[in-house]
Amino acid sequence: MGGLAESEERFGAERKESLGQTARKLRKIAEKKRENGDRKGTEKRQKREQKCQKKGGNAPPFFMKHDAQRTKPSTRPN
């Protein structure tokens, strides 16, 4: 039975170590994003804006059109 407990302890230690490594990796990635600015989001937004310009002048992005439609007062009589 001693062997089983030893292997469990070792496995637990290895697991802790791997979790530490992933946390370090994630921290490193987050740091890079902060340094460079999160480029992916801005790239996506630029692509979306370009698409809208191709379709019709300086049309607002798709989701903004829908927001505008939602904010209009209702035309139904009270």
N, C-alpha and C positions, 0 to 999 in steps of 0.2 A: 504493500500500500504506500510505502514511502516514495516509491518511484513516481506514482501517479500525482501525488501532491507536489513533488518537485517540478514535474513537467507543467502542471497547472500554473505554478508560480512563475516559471520561466515564460510561459505563454502570455501571462498577464503582463509581465515586464516588457515583452516584445511588443505587445499591443499598445501599451502606454507609450513606448518609444515611437511607434509608427504614428500614433495620434499626435504626438509632439511634432513629428516631421511634417504632417499635413497642416497643422496649425501654423508652423513656420512658413510653409509654402504659401498658404492663404494670406498670411500677413505680408509676405514679400509681394504678392500679386497686388494686394490692396495698396501697398506703398507705391508701386509702379503706376497704378491707375491715378493715384493722387498727383504724382509728379507730372505725368503726361496729360492729365485731364482724361476723363473717360471718353476715349475717342469714338468708341463704337456707337454710342448714343447720338453724337453729333453727326456722324457719317450717315446714320439711318435717317435722321431728320433732314439732312441736306438732300439725300436721295428722294425723299418724299416730296420736298419742296420742288425739286427739279421736275418730278413727274407732273406735279400740278401745273407748273409753268408750261410744260409741253402741251398739256391738255387744253388749257385756256388762259393765257396771259398770266396774271399773278393771282390765280385762284387760291384761296386758303387751303391748307391741307384738309383732307377728307374729314377727319374727326372734328375739325373746327366748324365746318359747314353744318354738321349735325348738331353741334352745340348751339349754333345760332338759330337753327330751326326750333330747338327745344325752348329757347328763351322768349320766343315771340308770344305775345298775349293771345289767348284763345279767341277765336272769332264766333264762338257759340254765344247766343243770347242767354242772359241769366234767367 
